[in-house]
């Protein structure tokens, strides 16, 4: 095989690969195909025995971390709820309309240490709700006398994932259909020295919150819908 022929074959193969990559590149944003996401109206200010506590400054956000979050996500929601026994739970939801490889989520086990917290433990588990189990991650954080157990989960489109491999697989499932998935990170935490009690209260809070959402909104948050 002479040099000219070999180079010609390589050129054809490169062009074919480039054309295939272009053909498979997702172009349809899921976020543009349904009702617009508005976290402020999606999540009720009161549900079950929980109501939003106004002007509460318990949640801590470093300015640099906030700037990074605003670059990654399209919308964020941060609220503190209190029940009739005075127990407080902090809710934070971050939504991004483009969750391809170039957009990385800002995980709690990264952002908490960046704000000075120490990470005491991390474990994956499931959270029981009226509509089924949600795969979640639970971390235990500490800053001085402040102990803050955290429960969170992440979605790509309507699929919950845990870890980078599952995120990539979910992206590929959408990408093969020409779709660009959106995604959410839902985080619930409470300042509580008893982690077991905190996780039980957080489970109750999440179940009650999801229970009052419309089916469409619940599907966006709990990731239980199957990919069509």
C-alpha positions, 0 to 999 in steps of 0.5 A, spaced: 500 500 500 503 506 497 503 512 502 498 516 497 492 510 498 494 509 505 493 517 507 486 517 502 483 511 506 485 514 513 482 521 510 475 517 508 475 514 515 476 520 519 471 524 515 466 518 516 467 518 524 466 525 524 460 525 520 457 519 525 459 523 531 455 529 528 449 525 526 449 522 533 450 529 537 444 530 541 440 537 539 433 537 543 433 539 550 428 536 554 428 542 558 425 545 551 420 540 550 415 540 556 412 545 561 418 550 564 421 548 570 420 554 576 422 551 582 419 557 586 412 555 584 413 547 584 415 546 591 410 548 596 411 553 602 407 549 606 405 541 606 404 536 611 406 539 618 412 543 615 411 550 613 417 555 610 420 559 616 421 566 613 428 570 614 432 564 617 439 565 616 441 557 618 444 555 611 451 557 609 453 559 602 460 561 601 460 567 596 465 563 591 461 557 592 455 561 590 458 563 584 460 556 582 453 554 583 450 559 579 455 557 573 453 550 573 445 551 574 440 554 571 435 555 577 436 554 585 432 554 591 434 554 598 429 554 604 428 552 611 422 549 613 419 548 621 414 543 623 409 544 629 415 541 634 420 546 632 424 541 628 428 545 622 430 542 615 433 546 610 432 544 603 436 546 597 434 544 590 439 546 584 436 545 576 440 545 570 437 545 563 444 541 560 447 535 563 452 533 558 459 531 560 461 539 560 456 540 565 458 537 572 454 537 578 456 540 585 456 535 590 455 536 597 461 532 599 465 537 595 461 543 597 461 542 604 468 541 605 469 547 601 466 551 606 470 549 612 466 543 614 469 536 615 466 530 612 465 524 617 461 519 613 458 518 606 454 512 604 449 510 599 442 508 601 435 508 599 429 513 601 422 510 602 417 514 599 409 513 598 411 512 590 417 507 591 424 507 593 429 513 591 437 512 591 440 517 595 447 519 598 447 520 606 453 524 608 455 527 615 458 533 616 461 537 622 463 544 623 465 546 630 459 544 634 455 544 628 453 537 626 449 537 619 447 530 617 445 531 609 441 527 605 441 528 597 440 525 590 441 527 583 437 526 577 439 526 569 432 527 566 427 522 569 433 518 572 436 518 578 444 516 578 449 515 583 456 516 581 459 518 575 459 512 571 451 512 572 451 519 570 454 517 564 450 511 562 444 516 563 447 521 559 448 516 553 441 513 553 438 520 552 444 522 547 442 516 543 435 519 542 438 525 540 436 529 547 440 533 551 438 531 558 436 536 564 438 534 571 437 536 579 440 535 585 436 535 591 439 536 598 435 536 605 439 537 611 438 539 619 442 541 624 442 535 629 447 531 633 443 525 633 444 523 625 439 517 626 434 522 628 436 527 623 435 522 617 428 519 619 426 526 620 429 528 613 425 521 610 419 524 613 420 531 610 421 528 603 416 523 603 411 529 605 414 534 600 413 529 594 406 527 596 403 534 594 407 535 588 403 534 581 405 527 578 409 531 572 413 535 578 414 529 582 417 525 576 422 531 575 424 530 582 424 523 584 426 520 578 422 514 578 419 515 570 422 510 565 426 513 559 421 512 553 
